[in-house]
């Protein structure tokens, strides 16, 4: 190799290193070393995105969503020095889809399996929509030893069913009728509920991505998870939470109306902070992603 070739190789190497960032090889090595799967108690393999280093943020997804919907938040939080762990719920995304295990206790055990398998501590636990049910129940069952703080985004907690001691809620017959509509024609149900789910300016490519994601979940799985959301009573678990908690909710959320969910949850969790996004619909990570990250970073820094 002559002197010119050596110089060219050196310059190209420097250019590639600058373009990729000095920490890229380290980050790549860290990512390669982590298996993309965690095995649940019943043997189900759960696909887990695990990016970055630093204090861990565990991101739990909405009903029929998978971890890819947290992509923008993962990228932003990685830039700020956080490690992001986003599992696909069983039956969703790239996780295995067994015929059972969509009850709240098993789904919560799955969350615990991910946290324990990766030995995560000082965790910021983030639950979006259905993920809020799993997050609150995790703290109720497993305690807060590994959890530093809690973020609930458009939560469906604490309890959706109208009962004598929960009068300002949804009649059980109404929940069951809506589930029956999903069972009859899931695609039609999605189309009927799409307009209030997003903002008017949400691009069609985003809408199509979410429609395809939702329809990729087998209907028995979608229905079983929907029943878990609808009939889980997390009032007692929420009242016992002893970690700093941020609740973020849109006042135009048609899927989990603020007065029935986020506002009630905030009253139950002592010292929690409720931030209401004016005009915000349900999928805040998609429609208000930058503001959500800013609020999360401020909360984690406090």
Beta strands, then each sheet from edge to edge (+ up, - down):
strand 1: 37-39
strand 2: 45-51
strand 3: 56-60
strand 4: 83-87
strand 5: 123-128
strand 6: 147-153
strand 7: 244-250
strand 8: 273-277
sheet 1: 1+ 2- 4+ 3+ 5+ 6+ 7+ 8+
end
